[in-house]
Amino acid sequence: MQRSDLGFGPEGSGASPSAAGVWQKRFYRIGHSGASGHTPANTLKSLALALEIGVDIVEFDVRACQDGLVLIHDATLEAMPSPYGARAVRECTVAELQALPLEGDERIPTLAEALELLRGRAPFNLDLKEAGCETRVVEALRGMGALEQALLSSTIPSSLAAVRAASPTIKIGLSYPEDRGNASKRALLKPVVDGAVRLMRQALPRRVLGMMAQAGANAVMLNHRVVSQQVVEVVHRRQGRVFVWTVDDAVRLQRVYALGVDGIASNYPELFQQLPPFRKDGAHSPL
């Protein structure tokens, strides 16, 4: 049986009262992979720059490697300057990954390093890029006293269910849809992708609560192409939250904001300065 309240707020989730100030804002400016439009994604420099520009949540990607947890998006090193070719991240050690040269003398950070930087400064959205490391991630957060600052997201419902089993109070967001095989970036597939996106957007208001229930999620993280005011209203009626990724265009940012979403992720956090303030009743001001 589904809960009548998805429990995103501390009252519904069982979290301590100290979490109230963290998760009760009307709108969240989210730095995607830090401020990755300006500096290498998922690096400590990118996370720190997002804080400097001014965000409410810092988002970053997490994967397991051979002997730890690291911040990296791709499953392999194929797109990186690496002596290992297309070797899988999970087959590399932390030392091997941190020895890889990144732009600006940056390096791939560990989850512990990222948490040390962010803890107490801003909440963070850990996007789990694969299944299997959920318990280790939750234990890392628990060990640093950072569970209440964390929102864990994934496109994999079973992965999020494992997170929920490891922590009954942590905030969980189901990401949708999954871009399988980077289909959205392939020009030849554009007509197919565009048609699929239209169907997803139409069906989502009917499906979203069931999808969230399967994952144990109390938030949904939607690509900007599938979000609609109807799906926002459906989730809000159950006290859930709707976050949107990834918006780097000022006009689209304002259009998505006007739907009443709870947060938007951008690679260029300075774009949020163009958004209007909230009205006194807490609603988004008209554009």
C-alpha positions as CSV (number, residue, x, y, z in Angstrom):
1,M,0.0,0.0,0.0
2,Q,1.4,3.4,-0.9
3,R,1.9,6.1,1.7
4,S,-0.4,9.1,1.5
5,D,2.6,11.3,2.2
6,L,5.9,10.7,0.4
7,G,7.7,12.1,3.4
8,F,10.3,14.4,1.9
9,G,10.1,16.8,4.8
10,P,11.7,15.9,8.2
11,E,8.2,15.5,9.7
12,G,7.3,12.7,7.3
13,S,10.7,11.0,7.1
14,G,11.5,10.6,10.8
15,A,14.6,12.7,10.5
16,S,15.7,14.9,13.4
17,P,14.5,18.4,13.7
18,S,17.9,19.7,12.7
19,A,17.1,18.6,9.1
20,A,14.2,21.1,8.9
21,G,16.3,24.0,7.7
22,V,18.0,21.8,5.1
23,W,15.1,20.4,3.2
24,Q,12.2,22.9,3.7
25,K,13.2,25.6,1.2
26,R,10.7,26.5,-1.5
27,F,13.2,26.2,-4.3
28,Y,16.7,24.8,-4.7
29,R,19.4,26.0,-7.0
30,I,21.5,22.9,-7.8
31,G,25.0,23.0,-9.1
32,H,25.3,20.1,-11.6
33,S,28.6,18.2,-11.0
34,G,29.5,21.4,-9.1
35,A,29.8,24.2,-11.6
36,S,30.9,22.0,-14.4
37,G,30.3,24.6,-17.1
38,H,33.4,26.4,-15.9
39,T,35.7,23.7,-14.5
40,P,36.1,19.9,-14.8
41,A,33.0,18.1,-13.6
42,N,32.9,16.3,-10.3
43,T,36.2,17.8,-9.1
44,L,36.8,19.5,-5.8
45,K,37.4,22.7,-7.7
46,S,34.0,22.4,-9.4
47,L,32.2,21.7,-6.1
48,A,33.9,24.6,-4.4
49,L,33.1,27.0,-7.3
50,A,29.4,26.0,-7.1
51,L,29.4,27.1,-3.4
52,E,31.2,30.3,-4.3
53,I,28.7,31.2,-7.1
54,G,25.9,30.4,-4.7
55,V,23.8,27.2,-4.8
56,D,21.5,25.4,-2.4
57,I,22.5,21.9,-3.4
58,V,25.7,20.5,-4.9
59,E,25.2,17.5,-7.2
60,F,27.9,15.0,-8.1
61,D,28.3,11.5,-9.5
62,V,29.5,8.5,-7.5
63,R,30.9,5.2,-8.6
64,A,32.7,2.4,-6.9
65,C,36.2,1.5,-7.9
66,Q,38.4,-1.4,-6.9
67,D,39.1,-0.1,-3.4
68,G,36.9,2.9,-2.8
69,L,34.2,5.4,-3.8
70,V,35.0,8.1,-6.3
71,L,33.4,11.0,-8.1
72,I,33.2,10.2,-11.8
73,H,30.4,10.0,-14.4
74,D,31.4,7.4,-17.0
75,A,31.7,3.7,-16.4
76,T,35.0,3.5,-18.3
77,L,38.1,5.7,-18.8
78,E,37.5,5.7,-22.6
79,A,36.8,9.5,-22.8
80,M,39.7,10.4,-20.5
81,P,43.5,10.9,-21.1
82,S,44.5,7.5,-19.6
83,P,47.1,4.8,-20.2
84,Y,44.4,2.2,-19.4
85,G,42.3,2.7,-22.6
86,A,38.7,1.8,-22.0
87,R,39.3,0.1,-18.7
88,A,36.2,0.1,-16.4
89,V,36.3,2.4,-13.4
90,R,35.4,-0.5,-11.1
91,E,38.7,-2.3,-12.1
92,C,40.9,0.7,-11.2
93,T,42.3,1.6,-7.8
94,V,41.8,5.0,-6.2
95,A,45.5,5.7,-6.7
96,E,45.3,4.9,-10.4
97,L,42.3,7.1,-10.9
98,Q,43.8,10.0,-8.9
99,A,47.0,9.8,-11.0
100,L,45.0,10.6,-14.2
101,P,45.7,14.1,-15.5
102,L,42.6,16.4,-15.6
103,E,42.4,19.9,-16.8
104,G,43.8,22.5,-14.5
105,D,45.8,20.0,-12.5
106,E,42.6,18.7,-11.0
107,R,42.2,15.0,-10.0
108,I,39.3,12.6,-9.4
109,P,38.3,13.0,-5.7
110,T,37.1,10.3,-3.4
111,L,33.6,10.5,-1.8
112,A,35.2,11.2,1.6
113,E,37.1,14.2,0.2
114,A,33.9,15.6,-1.3
115,L,32.0,15.1,1.9
116,E,34.7,16.8,3.9
117,L,34.5,19.8,1.6
118,L,30.7,20.1,1.6
119,R,29.7,18.9,5.0
120,G,28.0,21.7,7.0
121,R,28.2,24.1,4.0
122,A,25.4,22.9,1.7
123,P,23.3,19.8,1.2
124,F,24.4,17.5,-1.6
125,N,22.8,15.2,-4.2
126,L,24.8,12.0,-4.8
127,D,23.9,10.5,-8.1
128,L,24.7,6.8,-8.0
129,K,25.8,5.8,-11.5
130,E,25.6,2.0,-10.9
131,A,24.1,-0.5,-8.5
132,G,26.1,-2.4,-5.9
133,C,27.7,0.4,-3.8
134,E,24.6,1.6,-1.9
135,T,25.4,0.3,1.5
136,R,29.0,1.7,1.3
137,V,27.7,5.1,0.3
138,V,25.2,5.2,3.1
139,E,27.8,4.0,5.7
140,A,30.2,6.7,4.4
141,L,27.5,9.4,4.9
142,R,26.6,8.0,8.3
143,G,30.3,7.8,9.4
144,M,30.7,11.5,8.6
145,G,27.4,12.6,10.2
146,A,26.1,13.7,6.8
147,L,23.0,11.5,6.2
148,E,20.6,14.4,6.8
149,Q,22.4,16.6,4.3
150,A,22.2,14.0,1.6
151,L,19.8,13.3,-1.3
152,L,20.7,10.1,-3.1
153,S,19.4,9.6,-6.7
154,S,19.7,7.0,-9.4
155,T,17.9,5.9,-12.6
156,I,17.9,2.3,-11.1
157,P,14.9,1.6,-8.9
158,S,16.5,-1.5,-7.3
159,S,19.5,0.6,-6.3
160,L,17.4,3.1,-4.6
161,A,15.4,0.4,-2.8
162,A,18.7,-0.8,-1.5
163,V,19.5,2.7,-0.2
164,R,16.1,2.8,1.5
165,A,16.8,-0.5,3.1
166,A,20.1,0.9,4.4
167,S,18.5,4.1,5.8
168,P,14.8,4.5,6.4
169,T,15.1,8.3,6.7
170,I,17.5,9.4,3.9
171,K,16.1,11.5,1.1
172,I,15.8,9.5,-2.2
173,G,15.2,10.8,-5.7
174,L,14.3,8.6,-8.7
175,S,16.0,10.0,-11.9
176,Y,14.1,9.7,-15.1
177,P,14.6,8.9,-17.9
178,E,17.8,7.0,-18.4
179,D,19.7,8.0,-21.5
180,R,20.7,4.5,-22.6
181,G,23.7,4.4,-24.8
182,N,23.8,8.2,-25.0
183,A,20.9,8.0,-27.5
184,S,20.0,11.6,-27.0
185,K,23.4,12.7,-28.4
186,R,23.2,10.7,-31.6
187,A,21.9,12.8,-34.5
188,L,20.6,9.8,-36.4
189,L,18.4,8.8,-33.5
190,K,16.9,12.3,-32.9
191,P,13.4,11.6,-34.5
192,V,13.1,8.4,-32.4
193,V,14.3,10.1,-29.2
194,D,12.0,13.0,-29.7
195,G,9.0,10.7,-30.2
196,A,9.9,8.7,-27.1
197,V,10.3,11.8,-25.0
198,R,6.8,13.1,-26.0
199,L,5.3,9.7,-25.0
200,M,7.1,9.7,-21.7
201,R,6.0,13.2,-20.9
202,Q,2.4,12.4,-21.6
203,A,2.4,9.2,-19.6
204,L,4.4,10.4,-16.6
205,P,1.6,12.0,-14.6
206,R,-0.1,8.6,-14.5
207,R,3.0,6.6,-13.8
208,V,5.2,8.7,-11.6
209,L,3.8,7.7,-8.1
210,G,4.1,4.0,-8.9
211,M,7.6,4.5,-10.2
212,M,8.6,6.3,-7.0
213,A,6.9,3.7,-4.8
214,Q,8.9,0.9,-6.5
215,A,12.1,2.8,-5.7
216,G,11.2,3.9,-2.2
217,A,11.7,7.5,-3.4
218,N,10.2,10.7,-2.0
219,A,11.5,12.9,-4.8
220,V,11.8,12.6,-8.6
221,M,14.6,14.0,-10.7
222,L,13.3,14.7,-14.2
223,N,15.0,15.6,-17.4
224,H,13.6,19.0,-18.4
225,R,12.1,17.5,-21.6
226,V,9.7,15.3,-19.6
227,V,8.6,17.6,-16.8
228,S,5.1,19.2,-16.9
229,Q,3.0,21.1,-14.5
230,Q,0.6,18.1,-14.3
231,V,3.4,15.8,-13.0
232,V,4.5,18.5,-10.5
233,E,1.0,18.8,-9.2
234,V,0.6,15.0,-8.9
235,V,3.9,14.7,-6.8
236,H,3.2,17.7,-4.7
237,R,-0.2,16.4,-3.7
238,R,1.7,13.6,-2.0
239,Q,4.2,15.9,-0.4
240,G,7.0,14.8,-2.7
241,R,9.5,16.9,-4.5
242,V,10.3,17.5,-8.2
243,F,13.8,18.4,-9.3
244,V,14.8,19.0,-12.9
245,W,18.0,18.4,-14.8
246,T,20.1,19.8,-16.6
247,V,19.1,23.3,-17.7
248,D,21.8,25.6,-19.2
249,D,19.6,28.0,-21.2
250,A,18.2,31.1,-19.5
251,V,14.9,31.0,-21.4
252,R,14.3,27.3,-20.6
253,L,15.3,27.9,-17.0
254,Q,12.6,30.4,-16.5
255,R,10.0,28.2,-18.3
256,V,10.8,25.2,-16.1
257,Y,10.9,27.4,-12.9
258,A,7.4,28.6,-13.8
259,L,6.0,25.1,-13.6
260,G,6.5,25.2,-9.8
261,V,9.3,22.7,-9.6
262,D,11.3,22.4,-6.3
263,G,14.7,22.7,-7.9
264,I,16.7,22.9,-11.1
265,A,20.2,21.7,-11.8
266,S,22.5,23.7,-14.1
267,N,26.1,23.5,-15.1
268,Y,26.1,27.3,-14.9
269,P,24.8,28.2,-11.5
270,E,25.1,31.9,-12.1
271,L,21.9,31.6,-14.3
272,F,19.8,31.3,-11.2
273,Q,20.4,35.0,-10.5
274,Q,18.0,35.7,-13.3
275,L,15.1,34.0,-11.6
276,P,12.4,36.1,-9.9
277,P,11.9,35.8,-6.1
278,F,9.1,34.0,-4.4
279,R,5.8,35.6,-3.4
280,K,4.9,36.0,0.3
281,D,2.6,33.0,0.0
282,G,5.7,30.8,-0.9
283,A,4.6,30.3,-4.6
284,H,6.9,31.0,-7.5
285,S,6.4,34.6,-8.7
286,P,5.0,34.9,-12.3
287,L,7.6,35.5,-15.0
